[in-house]
């Protein structure tokens, strides 16, 4: 997952009237291990993190080389067009965020936790270096995987990050406490008004698929909170 600085992401999402990215790509289903959380490093200069197969709702893992291609619209003058090759070849990565009050992770952890980014006591979890957003507990990465022919199974080398957030309605009616694990569930929640439409982060990056043993053999990474 490529690193997103809070200032860039926060400003871009404020412009979209929500507050509001992300990694490497997805592998074959890894239901052979309990749900994992957080970024891990491997010795060959890459990071790995959990993700979710957006067709089956099962766990998978994504790897991003430290210096892989990365394009961020916020790093270019306003109006700069996205490179044509990215528009033609990228597949969507859906970043589903959950508010602090959500109990969605009561039985299994989220792919990433970022709430500790704003906690100087160091008591709140913080195991991802991206999408650190005030009021957000953490997020999942929903992606298509190779070989999937069903709707939502879009797969490619380049990924385009689209974020979503629970609306006031979704927080009030308790929808935020039901984990969204497939694109079908996500679009249904959007249609019900519980989740926002897709927020284009302007982020494109490359990543690859790895198995659960690669992730489990990595070194868990930890991050300090932002200065208060």
Secondary structure, 3 states (H helix, E strand, C coil): CCCCCHHHHHHHHHHCCCCCCCCCECCCCCCCCCCCCCCEEECCCEEEEEEEECCCCCEEEEEEECCCCEEEHHHCCCCCCCCHHHHHHCEEEEEEEEECCCCCCCCCCCCEECHHHHCCCCCCCCCCCCCCCCCEEEEEEEECCCCCCCCCCCCCCEEEEEEECECHHHHHCCHHHCCCCCHHHHHHHHHCCCECCCEEEEEEEECEEECHHHHHCCEECCCCCCCC
